[in-house]
Amino acid sequence: MKLYIDFSTLTLWRLCPQKFIFNSKLNLQGGNTDALNFGTLMHLGVELLGISKQEAGFSLPSDEAIYNEIEALAVEKQVPDCRTVINPFLKVLHQLTDEASQYPLFNIPSDERRSLKHALTLTAAYAKNYANEDLKYKGFEHKFEIFLGKTAKGHEVYYRGTIDGLTKDSVIERKTTYDLNAFTDLLSPNYQAVGYVWAAREISRDINLSTVIFDGISTKGFGKSAGAANSVSSRWTIYTKPQDLFLRSKVKVTDYQIEAWKAQTLKDADRILEDYASDAVSRNAPAACQAYNTKCAYKAICMSGSKEMEQTIINSFAKQTEVWQGFEIQEDK
């Protein structure tokens, strides 16, 4: 049997095997689509910005020009046409708007936190905050699928993922989060950093690569939450203290950590396959029910009180339409 797995799936299973089953086996929709799409937009915006900055003559336009462009694209909903835009950064805003037009969040009111206006404004704030950065990128969005090894039960394990950026000596991993303090708490120890350094070494054939730069971007500083009655723009962090919305932290990875991570991942792979085939798995309540200050979307199922009621609630759940491709099982022929 072959198991294809990524960091997100491993984290989900380690948090709560039952949540893993609901998400990765039963394919029940359990995430905030707008939040996922907003994160995707921010990743794309920073990637496009990084590519543009590699080109000769890149410069940020005036704050007034940026503001007018954002108002036209996100508030007036002007149809983007990248072919007519000369300034490289304004072109990035147009490309982001074009991408966002494919998502439901395109129609979210502009004063709410996960709106298109927030994505464009946050991208502009990021560009100004790191206008003088000296990161020399070697590439962006490196998708990988690499053979990790065989488990004790003889199953082949392949590790999947996407490295946001590579420099000469570092992996860049971006995190869009509401709470940067919670983000920093996750940095050490960090399985993602170790796995991505291992993958980057395999991709680049550079055994000396050992650093991950976590690039934290907070969505906290703009707009109201959906359904809130008021939104006071004079208090939005994006305008008062935009620098507070960004944080970078370096993590060093050792050879010992890589070997320990590989051994643990292969061990967990056997247990994941056992849980996937089982009729009953552990439910890590209450710790997993409110992890990362977010209520588990599947909590009502686990609290149902009977097998029949549990199945009724499961049947009422919508199925995920955009299935994450980080997890896959292939049976032996």
C-alpha positions as CSV (number, residue, x, y, z in Angstrom):
1,M,0.0,0.0,0.0
2,K,1.1,3.5,-0.7
3,L,0.3,6.5,1.5
4,Y,0.6,10.1,0.2
5,I,0.5,12.5,3.1
6,D,1.2,16.2,3.9
7,F,1.8,18.3,7.0
8,S,-1.8,19.4,7.2
9,T,-3.1,15.9,7.3
10,L,-0.6,14.8,9.8
11,T,-1.4,17.7,12.0
12,L,-5.2,17.1,11.7
13,W,-4.7,13.4,12.7
14,R,-2.4,14.2,15.6
15,L,-4.9,16.8,16.8
16,C,-7.9,14.4,16.7
17,P,-8.1,11.1,14.7
18,Q,-11.9,11.4,14.6
19,K,-11.7,14.9,13.0
20,F,-9.2,13.4,10.5
21,I,-11.9,10.7,9.6
22,F,-14.6,13.3,9.2
23,N,-12.4,15.5,7.0
24,S,-10.2,13.1,5.0
25,K,-12.3,9.9,4.8
26,L,-15.9,11.1,4.9
27,N,-15.0,14.4,3.1
28,L,-17.4,16.5,5.3
29,Q,-17.1,20.2,4.8
30,G,-15.7,21.6,8.0
31,G,-13.7,24.7,7.2
32,N,-14.5,28.4,6.5
33,T,-14.2,28.7,2.8
34,D,-13.8,32.5,2.9
35,A,-10.9,32.1,5.3
36,L,-9.2,29.5,3.1
37,N,-9.7,31.6,0.0
38,F,-8.4,34.7,1.8
39,G,-5.3,32.8,2.8
40,T,-4.8,31.7,-0.8
41,L,-5.1,35.3,-2.1
42,M,-2.5,36.5,0.4
43,H,-0.1,33.7,-0.6
44,L,-0.6,34.6,-4.2
45,G,-0.2,38.3,-3.6
46,V,3.1,37.9,-1.8
47,E,4.3,35.4,-4.4
48,L,3.5,37.9,-7.2
49,L,5.1,40.7,-5.3
50,G,8.3,38.6,-4.8
51,I,8.4,37.8,-8.6
52,S,7.8,41.5,-9.5
53,K,10.6,42.7,-7.1
54,Q,13.1,40.5,-9.0
55,E,12.5,42.6,-12.1
56,A,14.6,45.7,-12.8
57,G,13.0,49.0,-12.1
58,F,10.4,47.8,-9.5
59,S,9.1,50.5,-7.4
60,L,6.0,51.2,-5.3
61,P,3.7,53.9,-6.5
62,S,2.4,56.7,-4.2
63,D,0.1,55.9,-1.4
64,E,-2.6,57.9,-3.2
65,A,-2.2,55.8,-6.3
66,I,-2.4,52.5,-4.3
67,Y,-5.5,53.8,-2.4
68,N,-7.3,54.8,-5.6
69,E,-6.5,51.5,-7.3
70,I,-7.8,49.5,-4.3
71,E,-11.0,51.6,-4.1
72,A,-11.6,51.1,-7.9
73,L,-10.9,47.3,-7.8
74,A,-12.4,46.3,-4.4
75,V,-15.2,48.9,-3.8
76,E,-16.3,50.0,-7.2
77,K,-15.6,46.4,-8.5
78,Q,-13.8,47.6,-11.6
79,V,-13.1,44.8,-14.0
80,P,-9.3,44.2,-13.8
81,D,-7.3,44.3,-17.0
82,C,-3.7,43.5,-16.3
83,R,-2.6,44.4,-19.9
84,T,-3.3,48.1,-19.4
85,V,-1.3,48.5,-16.1
86,I,2.2,49.7,-16.3
87,N,3.3,49.9,-12.7
88,P,4.4,46.4,-11.5
89,F,2.8,46.6,-8.1
90,L,-0.5,47.9,-9.4
91,K,-0.4,45.0,-11.8
92,V,-0.1,42.7,-8.8
93,L,-3.3,44.2,-7.4
94,H,-5.1,43.6,-10.7
95,Q,-3.9,40.0,-10.8
96,L,-5.2,39.4,-7.3
97,T,-8.6,40.9,-8.1
98,D,-8.8,38.7,-11.2
99,E,-8.1,35.7,-9.0
100,A,-10.6,36.8,-6.3
101,S,-13.4,37.2,-8.8
102,Q,-13.5,33.4,-8.9
103,Y,-14.3,33.2,-5.2
104,P,-17.5,34.0,-3.2
105,L,-15.5,36.4,-1.1
106,F,-15.4,38.7,-4.1
107,N,-18.9,39.8,-3.0
108,I,-18.2,40.2,0.7
109,P,-18.8,43.8,1.8
110,S,-15.5,45.8,1.7
111,D,-15.5,46.7,5.5
112,E,-15.4,43.1,6.6
113,R,-12.3,41.2,7.6
114,R,-12.0,38.7,4.7
115,S,-13.1,41.0,1.9
116,L,-11.2,41.7,-1.3
117,K,-10.4,45.2,0.0
118,H,-8.7,43.7,3.0
119,A,-6.6,41.3,0.8
120,L,-5.4,44.2,-1.4
121,T,-4.8,46.6,1.5
122,L,-2.9,43.9,3.4
123,T,-0.8,43.1,0.3
124,A,0.1,46.8,0.0
125,A,1.0,47.1,3.6
126,Y,3.2,44.0,3.3
127,A,5.0,45.5,0.3
128,K,5.7,48.7,2.2
129,N,6.7,46.9,5.4
130,Y,9.3,44.8,3.5
131,A,10.2,47.4,0.8
132,N,13.9,47.1,1.7
133,E,14.2,43.4,2.4
134,D,17.3,41.6,1.1
135,L,15.8,38.1,0.5
136,K,17.2,36.7,-2.7
137,Y,14.6,34.3,-4.0
138,K,15.5,31.2,-6.1
139,G,11.9,30.3,-6.7
140,F,8.3,30.2,-5.5
141,E,5.6,27.6,-4.9
142,H,7.7,24.5,-5.2
143,K,5.3,21.5,-5.2
144,F,6.8,18.3,-4.1
145,E,6.0,14.6,-3.7
146,I,9.0,12.7,-2.4
147,F,9.4,9.1,-1.2
148,L,10.0,9.2,2.5
149,G,10.5,5.5,3.2
150,K,8.7,2.3,4.2
151,T,6.8,1.8,7.5
152,A,7.3,-1.1,9.8
153,K,4.4,-2.8,8.1
154,G,5.9,-2.4,4.7
155,H,3.8,0.5,3.4
156,E,5.4,3.1,1.2
157,V,5.1,6.7,2.3
158,Y,5.4,9.7,0.1
159,Y,5.5,13.2,1.6
160,R,3.6,16.0,-0.3
161,G,3.5,19.7,0.1
162,T,4.3,23.1,-1.4
163,I,7.2,25.2,-0.3
164,D,6.2,28.9,-0.6
165,G,9.7,30.1,-1.4
166,L,13.3,29.2,-1.5
167,T,16.4,31.4,-1.1
168,K,20.0,30.5,-1.3
169,D,20.0,29.1,2.2
170,S,16.4,29.2,3.5
171,V,12.9,27.9,3.1
172,I,10.2,30.5,3.2
173,E,6.9,29.4,4.8
174,R,4.0,31.9,5.0
175,K,1.3,31.7,7.5
176,T,-1.9,33.8,7.3
177,T,-3.4,33.9,10.8
178,Y,-5.7,36.0,13.0
179,D,-3.3,35.8,16.0
180,L,0.4,36.2,15.5
181,N,1.0,35.4,19.1
182,A,-0.5,32.0,18.6
183,F,1.5,31.6,15.5
184,T,4.8,32.2,17.4
185,D,3.8,29.5,19.9
186,L,3.8,26.9,17.1
187,L,7.3,27.6,16.0
188,S,9.3,25.4,18.3
189,P,9.4,22.5,18.0
190,N,7.9,22.5,14.5
191,Y,7.3,19.4,12.4
192,Q,6.5,21.5,9.3
193,A,9.9,23.3,9.5
194,V,11.8,20.0,9.8
195,G,9.8,18.3,7.0
196,Y,10.2,21.2,4.6
197,V,13.9,21.5,5.2
198,W,14.2,17.8,4.4
199,A,12.1,18.3,1.2
200,A,14.0,21.4,0.2
201,R,17.3,19.5,0.6
202,E,15.9,16.7,-1.7
203,I,14.8,19.3,-4.3
204,S,17.9,21.5,-4.3
205,R,20.4,18.7,-3.5
206,D,21.9,21.1,-0.9
207,I,22.5,19.1,2.3
208,N,23.6,22.3,4.2
209,L,20.2,24.0,3.9
210,S,18.9,24.2,7.5
211,T,16.8,27.4,8.0
212,V,13.1,28.1,7.7
213,I,11.8,31.7,7.8
214,F,8.2,31.7,8.9
215,D,6.5,34.8,7.4
216,G,3.5,35.6,9.6
217,I,0.7,37.8,8.2
218,S,-2.1,38.7,10.5
219,T,-5.7,39.3,9.3
220,K,-6.6,40.9,12.6
221,G,-6.3,44.6,11.8
222,F,-9.1,45.4,9.4
223,G,-12.8,45.5,9.3
224,K,-15.6,43.8,11.3
225,S,-16.4,40.1,11.5
226,A,-19.3,38.9,9.4
227,G,-22.6,40.0,10.9
228,A,-21.2,42.6,13.2
229,A,-23.2,45.8,13.4
230,N,-20.4,48.4,13.3
231,S,-17.0,48.8,11.8
232,V,-14.9,51.8,13.0
233,S,-12.2,52.5,10.4
234,S,-10.3,54.9,12.6
235,R,-9.4,51.9,14.9
236,W,-8.3,49.4,12.2
237,T,-4.7,48.3,12.8
238,I,-4.2,48.1,9.0
239,Y,-4.2,51.9,9.1
240,T,-3.0,52.8,12.6
241,K,-0.2,50.3,13.1
242,P,0.2,48.1,10.0
243,Q,3.6,47.0,11.0
244,D,2.0,45.1,13.9
245,L,0.4,42.7,11.3
246,F,3.7,41.2,10.2
247,L,6.2,39.0,11.9
248,R,9.2,36.9,10.7
249,S,10.9,34.2,12.8
250,K,13.7,31.9,11.9
251,V,13.9,28.2,12.9
252,K,17.0,26.2,12.6
253,V,16.7,22.5,11.7
254,T,19.4,19.9,12.6
255,D,20.2,16.5,11.0
256,Y,19.1,14.8,14.2
257,Q,15.7,16.5,14.0
258,I,15.2,15.4,10.4
259,E,16.0,11.7,11.2
260,A,13.7,11.8,14.3
261,W,10.9,13.4,12.2
262,K,11.3,10.8,9.4
263,A,11.1,8.0,12.0
264,Q,8.0,9.5,13.7
265,T,6.2,10.2,10.5
266,L,6.7,6.6,9.3
267,K,5.5,5.3,12.6
268,D,2.4,7.6,12.5
269,A,1.7,6.5,8.9
270,D,1.0,2.9,10.1
271,R,-1.3,4.3,12.8
272,I,-3.1,6.6,10.3
273,L,-3.8,3.7,8.0
274,E,-5.1,1.6,10.9
275,D,-7.5,4.5,11.9
276,Y,-8.6,4.9,8.3
277,A,-9.7,1.3,8.2
278,S,-11.2,1.2,11.7
279,D,-14.8,1.6,12.6
280,A,-13.9,3.6,15.8
281,V,-11.0,6.0,16.5
282,S,-10.1,8.2,19.4
283,R,-11.8,11.5,19.9
284,N,-9.6,14.0,21.6
285,A,-12.2,16.0,23.4
286,P,-12.2,18.6,24.8
287,A,-8.7,19.7,23.8
288,A,-9.4,19.3,20.0
289,C,-12.9,20.8,20.2
290,Q,-11.6,24.4,20.7
291,A,-8.1,24.2,19.2
292,Y,-6.5,27.4,17.9
293,N,-9.5,29.3,19.4
294,T,-11.7,27.8,16.8
295,K,-14.7,25.6,17.5
296,C,-14.5,22.3,15.7
297,A,-17.1,22.2,12.9
298,Y,-17.8,18.5,13.7
299,K,-18.4,19.0,17.4
300,A,-22.2,18.5,17.0
301,I,-21.6,15.0,15.6
302,C,-19.5,13.9,18.5
303,M,-22.0,15.4,21.0
304,S,-25.0,13.7,19.3
305,G,-25.5,11.0,22.0
306,S,-26.4,8.0,19.8
307,K,-25.1,6.3,16.8
308,E,-28.3,6.9,14.9
309,M,-28.3,10.6,15.6
310,E,-24.6,10.8,14.8
311,Q,-25.3,9.3,11.4
312,T,-28.2,11.7,10.8
313,I,-26.0,14.7,11.5
314,I,-23.3,13.3,9.2
315,N,-25.8,12.8,6.4
316,S,-26.8,16.5,6.8
317,F,-23.3,17.8,6.3
318,A,-22.3,19.3,2.9
319,K,-19.5,17.5,1.1
320,Q,-16.3,19.4,0.4
321,T,-16.1,20.6,-3.2
322,E,-12.5,21.6,-3.1
323,V,-10.8,18.5,-1.7
324,W,-7.3,19.1,-0.4
325,Q,-4.9,16.8,-2.3
326,G,-2.4,16.3,0.5
327,F,-3.8,12.9,1.5
328,E,-4.2,9.8,-0.7
329,I,-4.2,6.0,-0.3
330,Q,-3.4,3.6,-3.1
331,E,-4.1,-0.1,-2.5
332,D,-1.7,-2.7,-3.8
333,K,-2.8,-4.2,-7.1
